[in-house]
Structures are given as C-alpha cells and as structure tokens.
Amino acid sequence: MAGHSKWANIQHRKGRQDEKRGKVWTRVIREIMVAARLGGGDLAINPRLRLAVEKAKAANMPADTVKRNIDKATGNLEGVHYEEIRYEGYGIGGAAILVDTMTDNKVRTVAEVRHAFSKYGGSMGTAGSVVFQFKHVGQLVFAPGTSEDKVMEVALEAGAEDVVTDDDGAIEVVTPPHDFEAVKNALEAAGLKPEVAEVTMRAENTIELSGEEGAKMQRLLDVLEDLDDVQDVFHNAAIA
C-alpha cells in the first residue's frame, strides 16, 4: 500500500528534538511519572512505562533519574501531580490537530494552547471535533532503503495490521496498540531497527499543504510543540 511522503517531516521533528534535548528530558520524565502513577512502577507489567523508559534511554537520561521519577509517581518520593489533557483544533487549510498535554495547571495550559492556535492561523475546536480523523495505533517507521519484503514478512507474521511504503521510500508498520511491543521486538530481532517506534495517533487521511500554507502550518506546529506543557502534537497535514 502506498502512502504520502512523511520522511522529511520525521527528520524535521527529530532534528528539533535533538536541538532541545533538555525539553525532551522534561517530556519523558512527565510520561514516566504518569505511566507509573497509572500502571505502577513495575516495568514487567506496565507496557506504557516500558516504552517511556525506552524513550529515556534513547535520550541518554541517567538511570537514577528514571528511577527517582518512578518513585515520585508511585508515592515513594514526594512529587508533582500531572494530569493528561487533550486539546483539538484546526490548522492551516482546515488541517486537523491534536495537542496532548501533561500539566499541573489546567488554566495555564489551555490559555497557552488557545493563544498559539489563534496567533498562528489556527483555531481551537471542541472535544471530539477532529479526533475521529485519527486512529490510536503502534507505528514503526524505517528509513528509505530498508528491505520492504523483509519488513513486511516479519511485521505481518508478528501481528502487524499494515505495512505502508511511502512515496519517498520510507516504510511504515502499523500495529494495534496492544501488539506494538511484540511487533517491535520481532523486527529488531530480525535486525530491522526503526527510526521511529511509538504508540501514536495516526491520521486516517491527509491534507496536502505546500508553499506559504505549508510554511504557516509548520510554524503553528512548531509553536505548539514548544509549549512547556505539550507532550505530543498530531496532525493530518502532509507538508511539502
């Protein structure tokens, strides 16, 4: 199955994350704390926490920092209580945007998100206004040049839902969220290392944006991602 080109967008996002390593740590710590608070501090029985700890390792976070924040979240140390809140809205050309936040101050967070939307050409929507355009999935993306046949064989055997080859040669494996870990482990055991591996909200359809519209949309996304309380921003724009 062919899909739109997303490799440049992925590389842009990774580059921004590398530039803002300290902020990546902050976001991972919040994810660790929420995952541990909701599912407990035992990695063996908490897949969300396992994934958060993997992100921490990829960001070169010290093991004692990881453990300290798990302890905070599970009550062994005093810590801040974070709440997960999702905001929905529209970007340039009516593109759908989901903004996932973790915050200890809802009033501050909603004001900052609303301001970013209104200042940079978007608009806040109500709960449920755009989320139906996304699907909760596991997603693994392989760089152009990876063997499509090998990825497809291993992924589908391990329980993947779909394998998508994008126009630029990147290969995307889509899984049900509960099968994500098994598929990821099978692919890595076969020597196939994904560039991106996450449980995410994947757009069911995309809106193509280019030129000035594309630049404005990217600016809006960048501003939203830069907000302190924002964990993830999902959208359905294919930006040329």
Buried (B, 14 or more C-beta within 10 A) or exposed (E): EEBBBBBEBBEBBEEBBEEBEEBBBBBBBBBBBBBBBEBBBEBEEBBBBBBBBBBBEEBEBEEEBBBBBBBBBBEEEEBEEBEEBBBBBBBBBEBBBBBBBBBEEEEEBBEBBBEBBEEBBBEBBEEEBBBEBBBEBBBBBBBEEBBEEBBBEBBBEBBBBBBBBBEEBBBBBBBBBEBBBBBBEBBBEBEBEBBBBBBBBBBEEBBBBEEEBBBBBBBBBBBBBBBEBBBBBBBBBBBB
